[in-house]
Amino acid sequence: MGKINAVIIGLGLVGKSHVDALKRIGGVEFYGILEPDDELAESVAKEHFVKRFSSLDEVLSDPNVHAVHNCTPNHLHYEYNQKIIDAKKHIFSEKPLAMNSEEADEMLKLLAKDPKIVHGINHVYRMNPLVQDMKNRVQAGEIGDIRLIHGTYLQDWALFETDYNWRMDPEYSGASRCVADIGTHWMDMAQTISGLKIIKVCADLVTVYPTRKKPLESGRSAFKLTTGDVEYEVKKVTTEDYGAVLFVMENGVHGVFHCSQISAGRKCRFDIEINGSKASYYWDQENADLMWVGNRNEHNSAVFRNPNLISSECAEYTYMAAGHPEGWNDAMRNNLFAFYKFIREDKRMDRDKADFATFFEGSYLMRLIEAIVESNEKKAWVNVRQG
């Protein structure tokens, strides 16, 4: 098809990254926005010369709109995604896909009616070039049989009891916070690199602050420090600040990860290690241009991202010359580039494999979240519900 017109719904923290990434992709037009904050919406519309929509119905009734990015809070994903799918627009949604697996399954049922609708979910980390390279190497057997997978995802934005936003409220975020918000990124990474599903979990979830102080002032970002005298409302909190998960994958591969939003000094500490029968690979997103290779009978080594040497399957995801770091914004660009290339090449979700995360993966991650929550409640191993 020709030029693809895209609309972004929600211009919060991640919505702005969608704007930036769209502007870097050829063949895609940043066409319009839907944002309830009048001042923000007007500012973005003027800066980028895009159309400002007043409602979702107006977006979906516009024949010039081909794709919609849903960057709303979790509780709106199901309603908005359903309507976007019904309107036969391509859809790229923020994670987690829904509030529960039942909602996610309903989306898949709708999508099954029209495999031409391309659907993606924003698990951005998998689209780092070295992660794609690691995936291809592992699945080609370069490290032998996979034995163990382990790692972390640590942040500190919820370190203080005065840190509060909608993610703390199950009504808006769902039954899980830390695992659903960042643990899903780690699980998506582990499953992407290995090509295996996590099928069994044993979890320990911890809510350090059973109550938090919610600032009465509106519009305060959860990712900014509280300064000065601020009035608060005490709110009960049931979602976890920290989670540790033992897991078993298909083929009997074992692993463990832990995630935290209360680890002081850790802003986005996301790392993963794959141990095989021949070698190990390790990647840390804070040093995204480097992959460590571990060996038993020879020296360990490091693979530096180099577009001249990277595998042909990954070449389109890296473009800066070696030594010029690529990072999160570049992975975000790669994510949307892969999504829109899939559309331009008239690929179908029922027959073609995508490098970006789809609603299929997003739906399975919802089942993983629920199994982890159940495991924590029962203090026992829980099997993940299969389709």
C-alpha positions as CSV (number, residue, x, y, z in Angstrom):
1,M,0.0,0.0,0.0
2,G,1.0,3.7,-0.2
3,K,1.5,6.1,2.6
4,I,0.1,5.0,5.9
5,N,-1.7,7.6,8.1
6,A,-1.4,7.0,11.9
7,V,-3.2,8.5,14.8
8,I,-1.9,8.4,18.4
9,I,-4.4,8.2,21.3
10,G,-2.8,9.5,24.5
11,L,0.2,11.8,24.7
12,G,1.6,10.9,28.1
13,L,5.2,9.8,28.7
14,V,5.1,6.9,26.3
15,G,2.8,8.6,23.8
16,K,5.5,11.2,23.2
17,S,7.9,8.4,22.3
18,H,5.4,7.1,19.7
19,V,5.4,10.6,18.2
20,D,9.2,10.7,18.0
21,A,9.4,7.2,16.5
22,L,6.7,7.8,13.9
23,K,8.6,10.9,12.7
24,R,11.6,8.7,11.9
25,I,9.9,6.1,9.7
26,G,9.5,6.6,6.0
27,G,6.2,5.9,4.3
28,V,4.2,6.7,7.5
29,E,2.5,10.0,8.2
30,F,1.9,11.2,11.7
31,Y,-1.7,12.2,10.8
32,G,-3.4,13.1,14.1
33,I,-3.9,12.9,17.8
34,L,-6.6,12.2,20.4
35,E,-5.7,13.7,23.8
36,P,-8.1,15.0,26.6
37,D,-5.6,17.5,27.9
38,D,-6.5,20.6,25.8
39,E,-3.2,22.4,26.4
40,L,-1.0,19.4,25.6
41,A,-3.1,18.4,22.6
42,E,-3.1,21.9,21.1
43,S,0.7,22.2,21.6
44,V,1.5,18.9,19.9
45,A,-1.0,19.5,17.0
46,K,0.6,22.9,16.3
47,E,4.2,21.6,16.6
48,H,3.7,18.7,14.2
49,F,0.9,20.2,12.0
50,V,-1.4,17.2,12.7
51,K,-5.1,16.9,13.0
52,R,-6.6,17.0,16.4
53,F,-9.5,14.7,16.9
54,S,-12.3,15.2,19.6
55,S,-13.4,11.6,20.1
56,L,-12.5,8.0,19.3
57,D,-15.5,7.7,17.0
58,E,-14.2,10.6,15.0
59,V,-10.9,8.9,14.6
60,L,-12.4,5.6,13.5
61,S,-14.9,7.2,11.1
62,D,-12.1,9.0,9.2
63,P,-11.3,7.0,6.0
64,N,-7.9,8.5,5.9
65,V,-6.8,6.9,9.1
66,H,-5.1,3.5,8.5
67,A,-3.5,2.8,11.9
68,V,-4.1,3.7,15.5
69,H,-1.7,3.7,18.4
70,N,-3.5,3.1,21.7
71,C,-1.4,4.8,24.4
72,T,-4.1,5.1,27.1
73,P,-4.0,3.7,30.6
74,N,-4.5,-0.1,31.1
75,H,-8.2,0.1,31.9
76,L,-9.1,1.6,28.5
77,H,-7.1,-0.9,26.4
78,Y,-10.0,-3.4,26.0
79,E,-12.7,-0.8,25.1
80,Y,-10.5,1.2,22.7
81,N,-8.8,-1.8,21.1
82,Q,-12.1,-3.5,20.5
83,K,-13.5,-0.5,18.7
84,I,-10.3,0.0,16.6
85,I,-10.5,-3.6,15.5
86,D,-14.2,-3.4,14.7
87,A,-13.3,-0.4,12.5
88,K,-10.7,-2.5,10.7
89,K,-7.8,-0.2,11.4
90,H,-4.4,-1.6,12.1
91,I,-3.6,-1.3,15.8
92,F,-0.5,-0.8,17.9
93,S,-1.3,-1.0,21.6
94,E,0.6,-0.2,24.8
95,K,1.1,-3.0,27.3
96,P,-0.2,-4.8,29.2
97,L,-2.7,-5.7,26.5
98,A,-5.7,-5.8,28.8
99,M,-6.9,-5.9,32.4
100,N,-7.2,-9.7,32.3
101,S,-6.8,-12.7,30.0
102,E,-10.6,-12.8,29.2
103,E,-10.4,-9.4,27.7
104,A,-7.3,-10.3,25.8
105,D,-8.9,-13.5,24.4
106,E,-11.9,-11.5,23.2
107,M,-9.6,-9.3,21.2
108,L,-8.0,-12.3,19.6
109,K,-11.5,-13.7,18.7
110,L,-12.3,-10.4,16.9
111,L,-9.0,-10.3,15.1
112,A,-9.4,-13.9,13.9
113,K,-12.3,-12.6,11.7
114,D,-9.9,-10.4,9.7
115,P,-6.2,-11.6,9.6
116,K,-5.4,-8.6,7.4
117,I,-5.6,-6.3,10.5
118,V,-2.0,-6.0,11.7
119,H,-1.7,-5.9,15.5
120,G,1.3,-5.0,17.6
121,I,2.0,-4.4,21.3
122,N,4.8,-2.2,22.6
123,H,7.4,-4.6,24.0
124,V,10.1,-2.4,22.8
125,Y,13.2,-4.0,24.3
126,R,13.1,-7.0,22.0
127,M,13.7,-4.7,19.1
128,N,17.2,-3.7,20.1
129,P,19.5,-5.0,17.3
130,L,21.7,-7.1,19.6
131,V,18.6,-8.7,21.2
132,Q,17.4,-9.7,17.7
133,D,20.9,-10.9,16.9
134,M,21.0,-12.9,20.2
135,K,17.6,-14.4,19.3
136,N,18.8,-15.6,15.9
137,R,22.1,-17.0,17.4
138,V,20.3,-18.9,20.2
139,Q,17.6,-20.3,18.0
140,A,20.3,-21.4,15.5
141,G,21.9,-23.4,18.3
142,E,25.1,-21.4,18.7
143,I,25.1,-21.8,22.5
144,G,23.9,-25.4,22.3
145,D,20.9,-26.5,24.3
146,I,19.3,-23.8,26.5
147,R,19.8,-24.7,30.2
148,L,18.9,-21.6,32.2
149,I,17.5,-18.1,31.7
150,H,17.7,-15.4,34.4
151,G,17.8,-11.7,34.9
152,T,16.3,-8.5,36.4
153,Y,14.3,-5.4,35.8
154,L,14.8,-2.8,38.5
155,Q,13.4,0.8,38.8
156,D,13.1,3.3,41.7
157,W,10.2,5.5,40.7
158,A,8.0,4.1,43.5
159,L,10.7,4.2,46.2
160,F,9.0,6.6,48.6
161,E,5.5,6.4,50.1
162,T,4.8,9.8,48.5
163,D,5.2,8.3,45.0
164,Y,1.8,7.7,43.5
165,N,0.0,7.5,40.2
166,W,-2.8,5.6,38.5
167,R,-0.6,2.5,38.3
168,M,-1.1,2.0,42.0
169,D,-4.9,1.5,41.6
170,P,-6.1,-2.0,40.5
171,E,-9.2,-0.3,39.0
172,Y,-7.0,1.3,36.4
173,S,-3.9,-0.9,36.2
174,G,-5.2,-4.4,37.0
175,A,-4.4,-6.9,39.8
176,S,-0.7,-6.6,39.2
177,R,1.6,-3.6,38.9
178,C,5.3,-4.3,39.0
179,V,5.0,-7.6,37.1
180,A,2.4,-6.4,34.7
181,D,4.2,-3.1,34.1
182,I,7.9,-4.2,33.7
183,G,8.0,-7.9,34.4
184,T,6.1,-8.5,31.2
185,H,8.9,-6.8,29.3
186,W,11.4,-9.3,30.9
187,M,9.2,-12.3,30.2
188,D,8.6,-11.2,26.6
189,M,12.4,-10.9,26.2
190,A,13.0,-14.4,27.6
191,Q,10.4,-16.0,25.4
192,T,11.5,-14.0,22.3
193,I,15.2,-15.0,22.6
194,S,14.6,-18.7,23.5
195,G,11.6,-19.3,21.2
196,L,10.0,-21.1,24.2
197,K,6.9,-20.3,26.4
198,I,7.0,-20.1,30.1
199,I,4.5,-22.7,31.2
200,K,4.8,-22.9,35.0
201,V,5.6,-20.3,37.7
202,C,6.2,-19.9,41.4
203,A,6.0,-16.3,42.6
204,D,6.7,-14.1,45.6
205,L,5.1,-10.6,45.3
206,V,5.7,-7.9,47.9
207,T,3.8,-4.7,48.6
208,V,6.2,-2.7,50.7
209,Y,3.8,0.2,51.2
210,P,0.3,-1.0,52.1
211,T,-0.7,2.7,52.0
212,R,0.7,5.6,50.0
213,K,0.3,9.3,50.0
214,K,-1.4,10.5,46.9
215,P,-0.8,14.2,46.1
216,L,-4.0,16.2,45.9
217,E,-2.7,18.3,43.0
218,S,-3.6,16.9,39.6
219,G,-1.3,16.2,36.7
220,R,1.7,15.4,38.8
221,S,4.0,12.8,37.1
222,A,4.9,9.7,39.0
223,F,8.4,9.9,37.6
224,K,9.3,13.3,39.2
225,L,10.5,13.9,42.7
226,T,8.1,15.6,45.1
227,T,9.4,19.0,46.2
228,G,8.0,21.5,48.6
229,D,5.0,21.2,50.8
230,V,2.3,19.0,49.1
231,E,-1.1,18.0,50.5
232,Y,-1.8,14.3,50.4
233,E,-4.6,11.8,50.5
234,V,-3.8,8.4,52.1
235,K,-4.6,5.6,49.7
236,K,-4.7,1.8,50.3
237,V,-2.3,-0.1,47.9
238,T,-2.7,-3.8,47.0
239,T,-0.5,-4.0,43.9
240,E,3.1,-5.2,44.3
241,D,6.2,-3.1,44.6
242,Y,8.5,-6.1,43.9
243,G,8.2,-9.6,42.5
244,A,10.4,-12.6,42.2
245,V,9.4,-15.5,39.9
246,L,10.8,-19.0,39.4
247,F,9.6,-20.5,36.1
248,V,9.8,-23.5,33.9
249,M,9.6,-23.2,30.1
250,E,8.8,-25.7,27.4
251,N,11.6,-28.3,26.9
252,G,12.2,-28.2,30.6
253,V,14.3,-25.0,30.6
254,H,14.4,-23.4,34.1
255,G,14.8,-19.8,35.1
256,V,14.2,-16.9,37.5
257,F,13.7,-13.2,37.3
258,H,12.9,-10.4,39.8
259,C,11.5,-7.0,39.1
260,S,11.2,-4.0,41.4
261,Q,10.0,-0.4,41.4
262,I,11.6,0.4,44.7
263,S,15.3,-0.2,44.1
264,A,17.1,3.1,44.8
265,G,19.3,4.4,42.0
266,R,18.0,1.9,39.5
267,K,16.2,3.8,36.7
268,C,15.9,1.1,34.1
269,R,18.1,-1.8,35.0
270,F,17.0,-4.5,32.6
271,D,19.3,-7.5,32.0
272,I,19.1,-11.1,30.8
273,E,21.4,-14.0,30.6
274,I,21.0,-17.2,28.6
275,N,23.1,-20.2,29.7
276,G,23.5,-23.0,27.1
277,S,25.4,-26.3,27.0
278,K,28.1,-24.6,24.9
279,A,28.2,-20.9,25.9
280,S,26.3,-18.1,27.5
281,Y,25.0,-14.7,26.3
282,Y,24.3,-11.7,28.5
283,W,22.7,-8.3,27.6
284,D,22.0,-5.2,29.6
285,Q,19.8,-2.5,28.1
286,E,21.8,0.2,29.9
287,N,24.7,-0.9,27.7
288,A,22.6,-1.9,24.7
289,D,25.5,-1.9,22.2
290,L,27.3,-4.7,24.0
291,M,26.6,-8.5,24.3
292,W,28.8,-10.6,26.6
293,V,29.7,-14.1,25.5
294,G,30.7,-16.6,28.2
295,N,32.8,-19.7,27.5
296,R,34.2,-22.6,29.5
297,N,37.4,-23.6,27.6
298,E,38.3,-20.3,26.0
299,H,38.4,-16.6,26.9
300,N,35.1,-14.8,27.3
301,S,34.4,-12.2,24.7
302,A,32.2,-9.2,23.9
303,V,30.2,-8.5,20.8
304,F,29.9,-4.8,20.0
305,R,27.0,-3.7,17.8
306,N,28.4,-3.2,14.3
307,P,26.1,-2.8,11.3
308,N,28.8,-4.2,9.0
309,L,29.1,-7.4,11.0
310,I,25.6,-8.1,12.4
311,S,23.6,-10.9,11.0
312,S,21.6,-10.2,7.8
313,E,18.3,-10.8,9.6
314,C,19.1,-7.9,12.0
315,A,20.7,-5.5,9.5
316,E,17.6,-3.4,9.0
317,Y,17.4,-2.7,12.8
318,T,20.8,-1.0,13.1
319,Y,22.1,1.9,11.1
320,M,24.5,4.0,13.2
321,A,28.1,3.4,12.6
322,A,29.9,1.2,15.2
323,G,30.9,3.2,18.2
324,H,27.9,5.5,17.9
325,P,25.5,4.2,20.6
326,E,22.0,3.1,19.8
327,G,19.5,3.0,22.6
328,W,15.9,2.9,23.8
329,N,14.6,5.5,21.2
330,D,16.2,3.5,18.4
331,A,14.6,0.3,19.7
332,M,11.3,2.1,19.7
333,R,11.9,3.2,16.1
334,N,12.7,-0.4,15.2
335,N,9.5,-1.6,16.8
336,L,7.3,0.7,14.7
337,F,9.5,0.2,11.6
338,A,8.9,-3.5,11.8
339,F,5.2,-3.0,12.4
340,Y,4.7,-0.7,9.5
341,K,6.9,-2.7,7.2
342,F,4.6,-5.7,7.9
343,I,1.7,-3.6,6.8
344,R,3.4,-2.2,3.7
345,E,4.3,-5.7,2.5
346,D,0.7,-6.8,2.9
347,K,1.6,-9.6,5.3
348,R,-1.1,-11.4,7.3
349,M,-1.2,-12.2,11.0
350,D,-2.4,-15.8,10.3
351,R,0.6,-16.8,8.1
352,D,3.6,-14.5,8.5
353,K,6.0,-14.3,11.5
354,A,6.6,-10.8,13.0
355,D,9.7,-9.6,14.9
356,F,7.6,-7.2,16.9
357,A,5.3,-8.4,19.7
358,T,1.7,-9.1,18.5
359,F,-1.6,-9.5,20.4
360,F,-0.9,-13.2,20.4
361,E,2.1,-12.7,22.7
362,G,0.3,-10.0,24.6
363,S,-2.6,-12.3,25.4
364,Y,-0.2,-15.0,26.6
365,L,1.5,-12.5,28.8
366,M,-1.8,-11.8,30.5
367,R,-2.1,-15.5,31.3
368,L,1.4,-15.3,32.8
369,I,0.5,-12.4,35.0
370,E,-2.6,-14.2,36.3
371,A,-0.6,-17.3,37.0
372,I,2.0,-15.3,38.9
373,V,-0.7,-13.6,41.0
374,E,-2.4,-16.9,41.7
375,S,1.0,-18.5,42.6
376,N,1.7,-15.7,45.1
377,E,-1.7,-16.1,46.7
378,K,-1.4,-19.9,47.0
379,K,2.3,-19.9,47.8
380,A,2.7,-22.8,45.3
381,W,3.7,-23.6,41.7
382,V,0.9,-22.8,39.1
383,N,0.6,-23.9,35.5
384,V,0.0,-21.2,33.0
385,R,-3.4,-21.6,31.2
386,Q,-2.8,-22.7,27.6
387,G,-5.1,-21.8,24.7
